[in-house]
Amino acid sequence: MIELFKKLFGKKKEQPDVSNSPGRTFNRVLTGRYFGLEDVNADEDAIARAKQEMIDQIKELELVPMFMRYDYDRKKKKAFNAEEDHPTSVHVAFQKEVFAEKWNMVHVTEISFTVLSADFEEFEKMAGVSLNDDFRDLTSTTFNEEERRRESREA
């Protein structure tokens, strides 16, 4: 009986409020640095297999296009006007985020590599993506010597 009164009228211990902030895990799937093979002496069959393996990994892991960054040859760029300027390569990143509610975690899986300008069309056909429409462009903030930021940044 005394225990019952203690439970009803006694001081309750305050439970500490533990925040359950979300965490993030990052898994980078290793591939070659380039879409294809870095070996300049490789035969065409080996290059085609390497390209197909990258595309198969992207589709198997169900990754979606996220970011890209174009690279320009600065020496050639000055010789042309803005309409004729073409990138030499693009670095692309595919990602997938999965939220694990039980652990309040976000698991990120990523594949990234560089595609040379000669392979742009082949890459788009094989991956089923458009470089202009499906990726977020993270190319440098200056392009053709013009600032791309809306607001100037303090040095």
Secondary structure, DSSP 8 states (H G I E B T S, - for coil): -HHHHHHHHS------------EEEEEE----SBSS-S-TT--HHHHHHHHHHHHHHHHHTT-EEEEEEEE--HHHHTTS-GGG---SEEEEEEEEEEEETTTTEEEEEEEEEEEEGGGHHHHHHHHT--TTTTSEE---SEETTEE--SS----
